[in-house]
């Protein structure tokens, strides 16, 4: 997988910032799609999956701190 984001190597603050950035990017991409300017329709799926990966890593870390 090329250009994959390395969530496990990020600090907690970097991970939180990355999640916020991805959510903003998702919003902008969705707005472009509604306006008919979406050049890459696969981009939404990629962004959604990266958000899920980041949130999963965040949950793993939270559960590790509890244990």
N, C-alpha and C positions, 0 to 999 in steps of 0.2 A: 504494500500500500504506500503510494507516494504521497508526500505532503501531509502525513498523519500527524496530528498534534500529540505530543508526549505529555499526557496529563499526569502520569505517575511521577514524572520528574519535576513537576511544578510544586511550589510551596502553596500553602493554604490561601494566602492572599492572591497569588498569581492565578490560582484556580478560580477563585471567586471573580476576579477581574475578567478572566477568559469567558466565564459563563455569561456575565453581563454583556460583553462584547458580542458574543454569539447571539444572544437574544435581540440585541439591537440590529445585528446583521439580518436576522430572520425577519424582523419587522420590516426593514427596508426592502428586502427581497420580496416579501409578500405584497408590499405596496407596488413594487415594480410589476409584479405578475398581474395584479388587478388592473394596472394601467396599460397592460399589453406590451411592456418593454422588457420582459424577462427573456434574456438571451440564452440562459442555461437553466432549463427546467429541473435538472438533476440537483442543482445547487441547494434547493429547499430541503431535499431529502438528506443531503450531506450535512447541512447545518443542524437539522433536527437530530440526526444521529450523533453528531459531535456534542450537542447539548446533553443528550442522554448519557454519553460516555463520561462527560465531566461531572454530571450529577451523581452517576454511579460511583466514581472515584471519591467524590465528596462524602457519600454515604458510607463507603468502606472505611474511610479515615475516621468518621464520627463513631462508627461502631468499634473500631480498633481502640479509640481513646476510652470508650466506656469499659472495655474488657480489661 
